[in-house]
Amino acid sequence: MATGKCRHCGYEPVAYDADICPNCARWHPNPGVVSKYAGISTWIGILLGSGAGAIWGASVGGIITVIIQSLMGALVGCMVGLVSGLTIGVTAWLCGKR
């Protein structure tokens, strides 16, 4: 089993994608590469989608339109970010990155 160290306390060995650290009991002490990329790209997608939706809503109508378009953009950005993050993560994992 591949192992690394806890990102919170530095304890070794901690398995990749472990739920808790056996030393400090904090959550996700050593996330795998797919988890890292999926999480980061999902948040980036939400932020970019929300911003694009807000800009689109501002150009089309009033404040209600801005809010609705921002939420719709965040939803689309979340889906696109998650799919792209999973794709990048799986590709990196297949290339040997852990």
Backbone torsions as a table, in degrees:
resi	resn	phi	psi	omega
1	MET	NA	132.0	179.2
2	ALA	-74.6	139.5	-179.0
3	THR	-134.6	164.5	175.4
4	GLY	-146.4	-153.4	178.9
5	LYS	-123.1	159.5	-178.6
6	CYS	-67.5	132.9	179.5
7	ARG	-77.3	-11.1	-179.4
8	HIS	-93.9	-49.4	-175.0
9	CYS	-115.7	-11.7	178.9
10	GLY	85.8	5.3	-179.2
11	TYR	-63.6	139.1	175.1
12	GLU	-125.9	148.2	-6.5
13	PRO	-89.7	142.7	173.9
14	VAL	-129.5	127.3	-178.2
15	ALA	-67.1	149.6	174.2
16	TYR	-62.4	140.8	-179.4
17	ASP	61.2	25.5	174.9
18	ALA	-67.6	147.9	-179.4
19	ASP	-73.8	-44.1	179.7
20	ILE	-138.3	156.1	176.0
21	CYS	-79.6	134.1	179.2
22	PRO	-69.8	-15.9	-178.7
23	ASN	-94.3	-54.7	-174.2
24	CYS	-104.1	-7.6	176.8
25	ALA	62.4	27.8	176.5
26	ARG	-90.4	154.7	-175.5
27	TRP	-74.1	143.7	175.6
28	HIS	46.8	65.0	-176.5
29	PRO	-71.3	-24.8	-175.2
30	ASN	-145.2	73.8	-176.1
31	PRO	-67.3	146.3	177.4
32	GLY	-74.7	170.8	-175.7
33	VAL	-64.6	-37.4	-179.8
34	VAL	-66.9	-41.7	178.2
35	SER	-62.3	-41.8	180.0
36	LYS	-61.8	-52.4	-177.3
37	TYR	-66.2	-40.4	-179.5
38	ALA	-64.6	-42.7	-179.7
39	GLY	-66.2	-47.3	-178.2
40	ILE	-65.1	-47.1	-176.5
41	SER	-70.1	-28.8	175.9
42	THR	-64.8	-46.0	178.5
43	TRP	-65.3	-39.0	176.9
44	ILE	-63.6	-42.6	178.0
45	GLY	-62.0	-41.1	178.5
46	ILE	-62.6	-46.4	-178.6
47	LEU	-65.1	-46.2	-179.5
48	LEU	-67.8	-41.3	178.4
49	GLY	-64.5	-40.8	178.4
50	SER	-65.0	-42.6	178.0
51	GLY	-64.2	-44.0	178.6
52	ALA	-64.6	-40.1	177.6
53	GLY	-64.2	-39.8	178.9
54	ALA	-65.2	-41.7	178.0
55	ILE	-64.3	-44.3	177.9
56	TRP	-61.4	-45.0	179.1
57	GLY	-62.7	-36.9	179.0
58	ALA	-68.2	-32.6	-179.6
59	SER	-78.7	-20.7	-176.6
60	VAL	-96.6	-42.0	-172.4
61	GLY	-154.6	-151.5	-175.3
62	GLY	-88.2	-161.7	-173.9
63	ILE	-65.8	-36.6	178.1
64	ILE	-63.8	-40.7	177.7
65	THR	-64.6	-38.7	178.4
66	VAL	-62.1	-45.0	-178.7
67	ILE	-65.1	-46.7	-178.7
68	ILE	-64.0	-46.4	-179.7
69	GLN	-66.2	-34.3	177.3
70	SER	-64.4	-44.0	177.8
71	LEU	-65.7	-41.4	177.9
72	MET	-64.5	-40.8	177.4
73	GLY	-64.1	-37.9	178.2
74	ALA	-65.1	-39.0	178.4
75	LEU	-64.4	-47.1	178.6
76	VAL	-65.1	-42.7	178.6
77	GLY	-61.5	-36.5	177.5
78	CYS	-62.7	-45.9	-179.6
79	MET	-66.1	-45.9	-179.9
80	VAL	-64.9	-43.0	179.3
81	GLY	-63.4	-40.9	179.7
82	LEU	-65.4	-46.2	-179.7
83	VAL	-64.0	-44.4	180.0
84	SER	-67.4	-38.2	177.9
85	GLY	-65.0	-41.4	176.7
86	LEU	-64.3	-39.9	178.7
87	THR	-63.6	-46.9	179.0
88	ILE	-64.8	-42.6	-179.4
89	GLY	-63.8	-44.2	179.4
90	VAL	-66.6	-39.2	177.3
91	THR	-62.4	-44.7	178.1
92	ALA	-64.0	-38.9	179.3
93	TRP	-65.0	-41.1	178.6
94	LEU	-67.0	-27.3	178.1
95	CYS	-82.8	-1.2	174.7
96	GLY	106.0	-2.9	178.5
97	LYS	-75.5	132.0	178.8
98	ARG	-121.2	NA	NA
